[in-house]
Amino acid sequence: MNTEEKKAIIKTSWEIHGQVETSYRNNPARKGDKNWLEKQRMLLADMALHLLQTSLKPGEIELDKLRNNLHAILTISDQFLPDANLKKATEKLFD
């Protein structure tokens, strides 16, 4: 994939990001509410888009951003896969 193709995908991802973030912000659910997991799904999608942007950004990958993206994704995913101990796995990201 060339630089221009990467830039085009990143541009599109920002458009999608705006829609996902609006959906997240418009969901009034709080932890414990029945719609909490739906709100968390939107947050997970938001973080996945940031991972895509970090991965495709031309040039060297920014390892701090990659670590932060993965930390967020694993932390949010932990509530969907509680037996996988994903939150614990995040501890190794910053060693």
Biopython code that builds the backbone (N, CA, C, O; Angstrom):
import numpy as np
from Bio.PDB.StructureBuilder import StructureBuilder

atoms = [
    (1, "MET", "N", (0.848, -1.160, 0.000)),
    (1, "MET", "CA", (0.000, 0.000, 0.000)),
    (1, "MET", "C", (0.902, 1.234, 0.000)),
    (1, "MET", "O", (1.830, 1.341, 0.802)),
    (2, "ASN", "N", (0.618, 2.143, -0.894)),
    (2, "ASN", "CA", (1.461, 3.337, -0.964)),
    (2, "ASN", "C", (0.960, 4.423, -0.008)),
    (2, "ASN", "O", (-0.105, 4.296, 0.596)),
    (3, "THR", "N", (1.736, 5.472, 0.112)),
    (3, "THR", "CA", (1.438, 6.547, 1.065)),
    (3, "THR", "C", (0.095, 7.205, 0.784)),
    (3, "THR", "O", (-0.654, 7.501, 1.715)),
    (4, "GLU", "N", (-0.214, 7.433, -0.465)),
    (4, "GLU", "CA", (-1.480, 8.083, -0.813)),
    (4, "GLU", "C", (-2.674, 7.204, -0.442)),
    (4, "GLU", "O", (-3.694, 7.707, 0.028)),
    (5, "GLU", "N", (-2.549, 5.907, -0.650)),
    (5, "GLU", "CA", (-3.629, 4.996, -0.254)),
    (5, "GLU", "C", (-3.823, 5.006, 1.262)),
    (5, "GLU", "O", (-4.952, 5.012, 1.752)),
    (6, "LYS", "N", (-2.715, 5.007, 1.992)),
    (6, "LYS", "CA", (-2.792, 5.069, 3.457)),
    (6, "LYS", "C", (-3.473, 6.357, 3.902)),
    (6, "LYS", "O", (-4.337, 6.336, 4.779)),
    (7, "LYS", "N", (-3.086, 7.469, 3.302)),
    (7, "LYS", "CA", (-3.681, 8.754, 3.662)),
    (7, "LYS", "C", (-5.178, 8.773, 3.380)),
    (7, "LYS", "O", (-5.948, 9.344, 4.153)),
    (8, "ALA", "N", (-5.595, 8.154, 2.279)),
    (8, "ALA", "CA", (-7.012, 8.105, 1.933)),
    (8, "ALA", "C", (-7.800, 7.290, 2.964)),
    (8, "ALA", "O", (-8.902, 7.674, 3.358)),
    (9, "ILE", "N", (-7.233, 6.177, 3.390)),
    (9, "ILE", "CA", (-7.901, 5.353, 4.400)),
    (9, "ILE", "C", (-7.982, 6.112, 5.721)),
    (9, "ILE", "O", (-9.016, 6.088, 6.388)),
    (10, "ILE", "N", (-6.906, 6.780, 6.099)),
    (10, "ILE", "CA", (-6.913, 7.553, 7.345)),
    (10, "ILE", "C", (-7.960, 8.665, 7.275)),
    (10, "ILE", "O", (-8.670, 8.914, 8.249)),
    (11, "LYS", "N", (-8.055, 9.332, 6.128)),
    (11, "LYS", "CA", (-9.057, 10.387, 5.968)),
    (11, "LYS", "C", (-10.460, 9.825, 6.163)),
    (11, "LYS", "O", (-11.280, 10.417, 6.865)),
    (12, "THR", "N", (-10.731, 8.691, 5.546)),
    (12, "THR", "CA", (-12.032, 8.045, 5.692)),
    (12, "THR", "C", (-12.275, 7.635, 7.142)),
    (12, "THR", "O", (-13.390, 7.751, 7.651)),
    (13, "SER", "N", (-11.233, 7.161, 7.792)),
    (13, "SER", "CA", (-11.383, 6.727, 9.178)),
    (13, "SER", "C", (-11.764, 7.895, 10.092)),
    (13, "SER", "O", (-12.488, 7.697, 11.067)),
    (14, "TRP", "N", (-11.291, 9.107, 9.794)),
    (14, "TRP", "CA", (-11.665, 10.260, 10.606)),
    (14, "TRP", "C", (-13.142, 10.589, 10.430)),
    (14, "TRP", "O", (-13.798, 11.031, 11.374)),
    (15, "GLU", "N", (-13.669, 10.376, 9.222)),
    (15, "GLU", "CA", (-15.097, 10.600, 8.988)),
    (15, "GLU", "C", (-15.921, 9.592, 9.795)),
    (15, "GLU", "O", (-16.908, 9.958, 10.434)),
    (16, "ILE", "N", (-15.511, 8.334, 9.759)),
    (16, "ILE", "CA", (-16.192, 7.296, 10.529)),
    (16, "ILE", "C", (-16.034, 7.576, 12.022)),
    (16, "ILE", "O", (-16.980, 7.423, 12.795)),
    (17, "HIS", "N", (-14.846, 7.981, 12.413)),
    (17, "HIS", "CA", (-14.580, 8.299, 13.818)),
    (17, "HIS", "C", (-15.563, 9.344, 14.335)),
    (17, "HIS", "O", (-16.069, 9.229, 15.452)),
    (18, "GLY", "N", (-15.826, 10.341, 13.538)),
    (18, "GLY", "CA", (-16.775, 11.384, 13.942)),
    (18, "GLY", "C", (-18.154, 10.818, 14.223)),
    (18, "GLY", "O", (-18.805, 11.209, 15.192)),
    (19, "GLN", "N", (-18.599, 9.901, 13.384)),
    (19, "GLN", "CA", (-19.913, 9.284, 13.582)),
    (19, "GLN", "C", (-19.934, 8.416, 14.838)),
    (19, "GLN", "O", (-20.887, 8.460, 15.615)),
    (20, "VAL", "N", (-18.885, 7.633, 15.028)),
    (20, "VAL", "CA", (-18.801, 6.751, 16.188)),
    (20, "VAL", "C", (-18.733, 7.574, 17.472)),
    (20, "VAL", "O", (-19.423, 7.273, 18.446)),
    (21, "GLU", "N", (-17.911, 8.597, 17.468)),
    (21, "GLU", "CA", (-17.764, 9.428, 18.662)),
    (21, "GLU", "C", (-19.061, 10.156, 19.000)),
    (21, "GLU", "O", (-19.402, 10.290, 20.175)),
    (22, "THR", "N", (-19.777, 10.620, 18.002)),
    (22, "THR", "CA", (-21.075, 11.259, 18.237)),
    (22, "THR", "C", (-22.047, 10.276, 18.870)),
    (22, "THR", "O", (-22.773, 10.625, 19.802)),
    (23, "SER", "N", (-22.061, 9.054, 18.368)),
    (23, "SER", "CA", (-22.931, 8.027, 18.937)),
    (23, "SER", "C", (-22.570, 7.757, 20.390)),
    (23, "SER", "O", (-23.452, 7.623, 21.238)),
    (24, "TYR", "N", (-21.273, 7.676, 20.677)),
    (24, "TYR", "CA", (-20.811, 7.450, 22.042)),
    (24, "TYR", "C", (-21.244, 8.598, 22.962)),
    (24, "TYR", "O", (-21.775, 8.364, 24.048)),
    (25, "ARG", "N", (-21.017, 9.814, 22.526)),
    (25, "ARG", "CA", (-21.337, 10.980, 23.354)),
    (25, "ARG", "C", (-22.837, 11.160, 23.556)),
    (25, "ARG", "O", (-23.271, 11.681, 24.584)),
    (26, "ASN", "N", (-23.621, 10.732, 22.586)),
    (26, "ASN", "CA", (-25.076, 10.879, 22.688)),
    (26, "ASN", "C", (-25.729, 9.773, 23.513)),
    (26, "ASN", "O", (-26.926, 9.832, 23.795)),
    (27, "ASN", "N", (-24.960, 8.780, 23.895)),
    (27, "ASN", "CA", (-25.493, 7.691, 24.722)),
    (27, "ASN", "C", (-25.309, 8.096, 26.185)),
    (27, "ASN", "O", (-24.177, 8.197, 26.656)),
    (28, "PRO", "N", (-26.406, 8.328, 26.907)),
    (28, "PRO", "CA", (-26.297, 8.811, 28.282)),
    (28, "PRO", "C", (-26.002, 7.713, 29.309)),
    (28, "PRO", "O", (-25.926, 8.000, 30.503)),
    (29, "ALA", "N", (-25.837, 6.487, 28.874)),
    (29, "ALA", "CA", (-25.655, 5.367, 29.801)),
    (29, "ALA", "C", (-24.469, 5.584, 30.729)),
    (29, "ALA", "O", (-23.447, 6.148, 30.339)),
    (30, "ARG", "N", (-24.626, 5.130, 31.946)),
    (30, "ARG", "CA", (-23.579, 5.129, 32.958)),
    (30, "ARG", "C", (-23.305, 3.683, 33.332)),
    (30, "ARG", "O", (-24.140, 2.806, 33.112)),
    (31, "LYS", "N", (-22.132, 3.439, 33.899)),
    (31, "LYS", "CA", (-21.768, 2.082, 34.301)),
    (31, "LYS", "C", (-22.885, 1.499, 35.173)),
    (31, "LYS", "O", (-23.347, 2.130, 36.124)),
    (32, "GLY", "N", (-23.297, 0.301, 34.827)),
    (32, "GLY", "CA", (-24.382, -0.358, 35.536)),
    (32, "GLY", "C", (-25.718, -0.259, 34.818)),
    (32, "GLY", "O", (-26.610, -1.072, 35.061)),
    (33, "ASP", "N", (-25.872, 0.726, 33.935)),
    (33, "ASP", "CA", (-27.107, 0.863, 33.154)),
    (33, "ASP", "C", (-27.200, -0.256, 32.132)),
    (33, "ASP", "O", (-26.192, -0.854, 31.755)),
    (34, "LYS", "N", (-28.422, -0.532, 31.686)),
    (34, "LYS", "CA", (-28.601, -1.607, 30.705)),
    (34, "LYS", "C", (-27.954, -1.289, 29.361)),
    (34, "LYS", "O", (-27.618, -2.207, 28.612)),
    (35, "ASN", "N", (-27.773, -0.015, 29.042)),
    (35, "ASN", "CA", (-27.154, 0.372, 27.765)),
    (35, "ASN", "C", (-25.654, 0.621, 27.878)),
    (35, "ASN", "O", (-25.026, 1.066, 26.917)),
    (36, "TRP", "N", (-25.073, 0.338, 29.049)),
    (36, "TRP", "CA", (-23.646, 0.591, 29.264)),
    (36, "TRP", "C", (-22.772, -0.163, 28.267)),
    (36, "TRP", "O", (-21.848, 0.416, 27.696)),
    (37, "LEU", "N", (-23.053, -1.447, 28.050)),
    (37, "LEU", "CA", (-22.204, -2.226, 27.140)),
    (37, "LEU", "C", (-22.312, -1.735, 25.704)),
    (37, "LEU", "O", (-21.347, -1.806, 24.944)),
    (38, "GLU", "N", (-23.484, -1.238, 25.336)),
    (38, "GLU", "CA", (-23.619, -0.661, 23.985)),
    (38, "GLU", "C", (-22.735, 0.577, 23.857)),
    (38, "GLU", "O", (-22.082, 0.780, 22.834)),
    (39, "LYS", "N", (-22.721, 1.391, 24.891)),
    (39, "LYS", "CA", (-21.858, 2.572, 24.881)),
    (39, "LYS", "C", (-20.392, 2.151, 24.819)),
    (39, "LYS", "O", (-19.594, 2.781, 24.125)),
    (40, "GLN", "N", (-20.040, 1.104, 25.531)),
    (40, "GLN", "CA", (-18.669, 0.612, 25.523)),
    (40, "GLN", "C", (-18.278, 0.039, 24.158)),
    (40, "GLN", "O", (-17.114, 0.113, 23.763)),
    (41, "ARG", "N", (-19.237, -0.523, 23.451)),
    (41, "ARG", "CA", (-18.963, -1.001, 22.084)),
    (41, "ARG", "C", (-18.573, 0.164, 21.180)),
    (41, "ARG", "O", (-17.671, 0.037, 20.352)),
    (42, "MET", "N", (-19.251, 1.295, 21.340)),
    (42, "MET", "CA", (-18.902, 2.478, 20.549)),
    (42, "MET", "C", (-17.511, 2.977, 20.918)),
    (42, "MET", "O", (-16.747, 3.394, 20.048)),
    (43, "LEU", "N", (-17.182, 2.936, 22.207)),
    (43, "LEU", "CA", (-15.851, 3.345, 22.642)),
    (43, "LEU", "C", (-14.787, 2.402, 22.083)),
    (43, "LEU", "O", (-13.711, 2.845, 21.681)),
    (44, "LEU", "N", (-15.084, 1.116, 22.057)),
    (44, "LEU", "CA", (-14.156, 0.141, 21.489)),
    (44, "LEU", "C", (-13.941, 0.402, 19.998)),
    (44, "LEU", "O", (-12.812, 0.327, 19.512)),
    (45, "ALA", "N", (-15.009, 0.705, 19.277)),
    (45, "ALA", "CA", (-14.886, 1.034, 17.852)),
    (45, "ALA", "C", (-14.033, 2.291, 17.666)),
    (45, "ALA", "O", (-13.202, 2.358, 16.760)),
    (46, "ASP", "N", (-14.244, 3.276, 18.524)),
    (46, "ASP", "CA", (-13.457, 4.511, 18.491)),
    (46, "ASP", "C", (-11.973, 4.198, 18.661)),
    (46, "ASP", "O", (-11.140, 4.706, 17.910)),
    (47, "MET", "N", (-11.646, 3.372, 19.636)),
    (47, "MET", "CA", (-10.247, 3.017, 19.890)),
    (47, "MET", "C", (-9.665, 2.179, 18.744)),
    (47, "MET", "O", (-8.486, 2.304, 18.415)),
    (48, "ALA", "N", (-10.487, 1.340, 18.153)),
    (48, "ALA", "CA", (-10.026, 0.544, 17.009)),
    (48, "ALA", "C", (-9.676, 1.450, 15.828)),
    (48, "ALA", "O", (-8.723, 1.186, 15.095)),
    (49, "LEU", "N", (-10.444, 2.503, 15.654)),
    (49, "LEU", "CA", (-10.135, 3.457, 14.585)),
    (49, "LEU", "C", (-8.825, 4.181, 14.867)),
    (49, "LEU", "O", (-8.042, 4.440, 13.953)),
    (50, "HIS", "N", (-8.593, 4.504, 16.125)),
    (50, "HIS", "CA", (-7.309, 5.132, 16.466)),
    (50, "HIS", "C", (-6.142, 4.171, 16.203)),
    (50, "HIS", "O", (-5.075, 4.595, 15.761)),
    (51, "LEU", "N", (-6.347, 2.888, 16.475)),
    (51, "LEU", "CA", (-5.314, 1.889, 16.177)),
    (51, "LEU", "C", (-5.061, 1.830, 14.669)),
    (51, "LEU", "O", (-3.912, 1.767, 14.233)),
    (52, "LEU", "N", (-6.113, 1.851, 13.893)),
    (52, "LEU", "CA", (-5.968, 1.859, 12.432)),
    (52, "LEU", "C", (-5.162, 3.074, 11.988)),
    (52, "LEU", "O", (-4.271, 2.956, 11.147)),
    (53, "GLN", "N", (-5.468, 4.235, 12.548)),
    (53, "GLN", "CA", (-4.757, 5.458, 12.178)),
    (53, "GLN", "C", (-3.283, 5.387, 12.583)),
    (53, "GLN", "O", (-2.405, 5.792, 11.821)),
    (54, "THR", "N", (-3.023, 4.878, 13.766)),
    (54, "THR", "CA", (-1.645, 4.727, 14.222)),
    (54, "THR", "C", (-0.882, 3.763, 13.318)),
    (54, "THR", "O", (0.279, 4.001, 12.983)),
    (55, "SER", "N", (-1.534, 2.690, 12.931)),
    (55, "SER", "CA", (-0.890, 1.649, 12.119)),
    (55, "SER", "C", (-0.591, 2.114, 10.698)),
    (55, "SER", "O", (0.440, 1.755, 10.129)),
    (56, "LEU", "N", (-1.485, 2.908, 10.129)),
    (56, "LEU", "CA", (-1.329, 3.295, 8.730)),
    (56, "LEU", "C", (-0.640, 4.630, 8.518)),
    (56, "LEU", "O", (-0.315, 4.979, 7.383)),
    (57, "LYS", "N", (-0.412, 5.382, 9.580)),
    (57, "LYS", "CA", (0.231, 6.682, 9.423)),
    (57, "LYS", "C", (1.583, 6.487, 8.736)),
    (57, "LYS", "O", (2.399, 5.682, 9.184)),
    (58, "PRO", "N", (1.816, 7.220, 7.655)),
    (58, "PRO", "CA", (3.098, 7.088, 6.952)),
    (58, "PRO", "C", (4.285, 7.363, 7.881)),
    (58, "PRO", "O", (4.187, 8.160, 8.814)),
    (59, "GLY", "N", (5.367, 6.713, 7.616)),
    (59, "GLY", "CA", (6.570, 6.872, 8.427)),
    (59, "GLY", "C", (6.659, 5.768, 9.469)),
    (59, "GLY", "O", (5.920, 4.785, 9.424)),
    (60, "GLU", "N", (7.565, 5.951, 10.394)),
    (60, "GLU", "CA", (7.758, 4.970, 11.459)),
    (60, "GLU", "C", (6.537, 4.950, 12.375)),
    (60, "GLU", "O", (5.940, 5.990, 12.653)),
    (61, "ILE", "N", (6.177, 3.766, 12.833)),
    (61, "ILE", "CA", (5.057, 3.666, 13.763)),
    (61, "ILE", "C", (5.460, 4.262, 15.104)),
    (61, "ILE", "O", (6.555, 4.004, 15.605)),
    (62, "GLU", "N", (4.577, 5.051, 15.674)),
    (62, "GLU", "CA", (4.842, 5.688, 16.966)),
    (62, "GLU", "C", (4.486, 4.690, 18.061)),
    (62, "GLU", "O", (3.311, 4.435, 18.324)),
    (63, "LEU", "N", (5.511, 4.130, 18.694)),
    (63, "LEU", "CA", (5.305, 3.050, 19.651)),
    (63, "LEU", "C", (4.509, 3.478, 20.871)),
    (63, "LEU", "O", (3.755, 2.675, 21.419)),
    (64, "ASP", "N", (4.656, 4.714, 21.309)),
    (64, "ASP", "CA", (3.860, 5.186, 22.445)),
    (64, "ASP", "C", (2.372, 5.196, 22.096)),
    (64, "ASP", "O", (1.534, 4.799, 22.906)),
    (65, "LYS", "N", (2.055, 5.649, 20.894)),
    (65, "LYS", "CA", (0.658, 5.648, 20.463)),
    (65, "LYS", "C", (0.141, 4.227, 20.325)),
    (65, "LYS", "O", (-0.991, 3.935, 20.711)),
    (66, "LEU", "N", (0.961, 3.344, 19.778)),
    (66, "LEU", "CA", (0.567, 1.944, 19.638)),
    (66, "LEU", "C", (0.269, 1.337, 21.010)),
    (66, "LEU", "O", (-0.755, 0.678, 21.190)),
    (67, "ARG", "N", (1.155, 1.557, 21.967)),
    (67, "ARG", "CA", (0.930, 1.054, 23.332)),
    (67, "ARG", "C", (-0.366, 1.601, 23.913)),
    (67, "ARG", "O", (-1.152, 0.857, 24.499)),
    (68, "ASN", "N", (-0.587, 2.900, 23.749)),
    (68, "ASN", "CA", (-1.808, 3.514, 24.276)),
    (68, "ASN", "C", (-3.052, 2.960, 23.604)),
    (68, "ASN", "O", (-4.058, 2.708, 24.267)),
    (69, "ASN", "N", (-2.992, 2.766, 22.282)),
    (69, "ASN", "CA", (-4.127, 2.190, 21.561)),
    (69, "ASN", "C", (-4.445, 0.794, 22.070)),
    (69, "ASN", "O", (-5.599, 0.464, 22.346)),
    (70, "LEU", "N", (-3.410, -0.014, 22.188)),
    (70, "LEU", "CA", (-3.612, -1.395, 22.653)),
    (70, "LEU", "C", (-4.105, -1.434, 24.089)),
    (70, "LEU", "O", (-4.963, -2.248, 24.430)),
    (71, "HIS", "N", (-3.571, -0.564, 24.932)),
    (71, "HIS", "CA", (-4.018, -0.497, 26.322)),
    (71, "HIS", "C", (-5.518, -0.198, 26.388)),
    (71, "HIS", "O", (-6.259, -0.861, 27.114)),
    (72, "ALA", "N", (-5.952, 0.792, 25.634)),
    (72, "ALA", "CA", (-7.369, 1.158, 25.629)),
    (72, "ALA", "C", (-8.235, 0.011, 25.117)),
    (72, "ALA", "O", (-9.269, -0.299, 25.708)),
    (73, "ILE", "N", (-7.823, -0.611, 24.035)),
    (73, "ILE", "CA", (-8.604, -1.700, 23.452)),
    (73, "ILE", "C", (-8.696, -2.879, 24.411)),
    (73, "ILE", "O", (-9.773, -3.446, 24.594)),
    (74, "LEU", "N", (-7.588, -3.251, 25.020)),
    (74, "LEU", "CA", (-7.602, -4.371, 25.958)),
    (74, "LEU", "C", (-8.427, -4.046, 27.207)),
    (74, "LEU", "O", (-9.158, -4.899, 27.709)),
    (75, "THR", "N", (-8.311, -2.834, 27.696)),
    (75, "THR", "CA", (-9.056, -2.430, 28.894)),
    (75, "THR", "C", (-10.557, -2.459, 28.635)),
    (75, "THR", "O", (-11.316, -2.977, 29.455)),
    (76, "ILE", "N", (-10.983, -1.920, 27.528)),
    (76, "ILE", "CA", (-12.410, -1.918, 27.190)),
    (76, "ILE", "C", (-12.898, -3.333, 26.908)),
    (76, "ILE", "O", (-13.989, -3.711, 27.336)),
    (77, "SER", "N", (-12.100, -4.112, 26.195)),
    (77, "SER", "CA", (-12.484, -5.482, 25.831)),
    (77, "SER", "C", (-12.593, -6.398, 27.041)),
    (77, "SER", "O", (-13.307, -7.400, 26.999)),
    (78, "ASP", "N", (-11.890, -6.061, 28.116)),
    (78, "ASP", "CA", (-11.892, -6.888, 29.320)),
    (78, "ASP", "C", (-13.305, -7.129, 29.848)),
    (78, "ASP", "O", (-13.594, -8.212, 30.356)),
    (79, "GLN", "N", (-14.184, -6.141, 29.736)),
    (79, "GLN", "CA", (-15.544, -6.311, 30.237)),
    (79, "GLN", "C", (-16.387, -7.227, 29.351)),
    (79, "GLN", "O", (-17.406, -7.754, 29.798)),
    (80, "PHE", "N", (-15.972, -7.417, 28.113)),
    (80, "PHE", "CA", (-16.676, -8.331, 27.214)),
    (80, "PHE", "C", (-16.126, -9.753, 27.322)),
    (80, "PHE", "O", (-16.840, -10.727, 27.084)),
    (81, "LEU", "N", (-14.845, -9.856, 27.683)),
    (81, "LEU", "CA", (-14.172, -11.158, 27.800)),
    (81, "LEU", "C", (-13.510, -11.258, 29.175)),
    (81, "LEU", "O", (-12.283, -11.321, 29.265)),
    (82, "PRO", "N", (-14.304, -11.274, 30.243)),
    (82, "PRO", "CA", (-13.725, -11.205, 31.587)),
    (82, "PRO", "C", (-12.800, -12.374, 31.937)),
    (82, "PRO", "O", (-11.909, -12.215, 32.771)),
    (83, "ASP", "N", (-12.991, -13.528, 31.327)),
    (83, "ASP", "CA", (-12.148, -14.683, 31.634)),
    (83, "ASP", "C", (-10.794, -14.632, 30.930)),
    (83, "ASP", "O", (-9.922, -15.454, 31.210)),
    (84, "ALA", "N", (-10.613, -13.685, 30.031)),
    (84, "ALA", "CA", (-9.363, -13.600, 29.269)),
    (84, "ALA", "C", (-8.282, -12.792, 29.996)),
    (84, "ALA", "O", (-7.130, -12.768, 29.563)),
    (85, "ASN", "N", (-8.644, -12.143, 31.080)),
    (85, "ASN", "CA", (-7.679, -11.343, 31.850)),
    (85, "ASN", "C", (-6.955, -10.298, 30.989)),
    (85, "ASN", "O", (-5.747, -10.102, 31.124)),
    (86, "LEU", "N", (-7.691, -9.645, 30.125)),
    (86, "LEU", "CA", (-7.084, -8.669, 29.227)),
    (86, "LEU", "C", (-6.550, -7.451, 29.967)),
    (86, "LEU", "O", (-5.508, -6.912, 29.593)),
    (87, "LYS", "N", (-7.244, -7.010, 31.006)),
    (87, "LYS", "CA", (-6.772, -5.869, 31.786)),
    (87, "LYS", "C", (-5.395, -6.163, 32.378)),
    (87, "LYS", "O", (-4.525, -5.292, 32.409)),
    (88, "LYS", "N", (-5.206, -7.386, 32.843)),
    (88, "LYS", "CA", (-3.916, -7.782, 33.396)),
    (88, "LYS", "C", (-2.835, -7.773, 32.317)),
    (88, "LYS", "O", (-1.684, -7.431, 32.589)),
    (89, "ALA", "N", (-3.205, -8.146, 31.106)),
    (89, "ALA", "CA", (-2.240, -8.178, 30.003)),
    (89, "ALA", "C", (-1.704, -6.780, 29.689)),
    (89, "ALA", "O", (-0.599, -6.639, 29.163)),
    (90, "THR", "N", (-2.483, -5.753, 30.010)),
    (90, "THR", "CA", (-2.022, -4.393, 29.716)),
    (90, "THR", "C", (-0.799, -3.997, 30.532)),
    (90, "THR", "O", (-0.050, -3.103, 30.138)),
    (91, "GLU", "N", (-0.593, -4.658, 31.666)),
    (91, "GLU", "CA", (0.553, -4.339, 32.514)),
    (91, "GLU", "C", (1.872, -4.525, 31.779)),
    (91, "GLU", "O", (2.834, -3.804, 32.044)),
    (92, "LYS", "N", (1.928, -5.466, 30.876)),
    (92, "LYS", "CA", (3.168, -5.775, 30.158)),
    (92, "LYS", "C", (3.460, -4.776, 29.044)),
    (92, "LYS", "O", (4.588, -4.698, 28.557)),
    (93, "LEU", "N", (2.454, -4.016, 28.644)),
    (93, "LEU", "CA", (2.650, -3.059, 27.553)),
    (93, "LEU", "C", (3.646, -1.952, 27.898)),
    (93, "LEU", "O", (4.317, -1.418, 27.015)),
    (94, "PHE", "N", (3.738, -1.617, 29.163)),
    (94, "PHE", "CA", (4.563, -0.481, 29.569)),
    (94, "PHE", "C", (5.830, -0.894, 30.321)),
    (94, "PHE", "O", (6.504, -0.055, 30.919)),
    (95, "ASP", "N", (6.150, -2.193, 30.288)),
    (95, "ASP", "CA", (7.393, -2.681, 30.918)),
    (95, "ASP", "C", (8.613, -2.229, 30.134)),
    (95, "ASP", "O", (9.741, -2.544, 30.513)),
]
sb = StructureBuilder()
sb.init_structure("model")
sb.init_model(0)
sb.init_chain("A")
sb.init_seg("    ")
for serial, (resi, resn, name, xyz) in enumerate(atoms, 1):
    if name == "N":
        sb.init_residue(resn, " ", resi, " ")
    sb.init_atom(name, np.array(xyz, "f"), 0.0, 1.0, " ", f" {name:<3s}", serial, name[0])
structure = sb.get_structure()
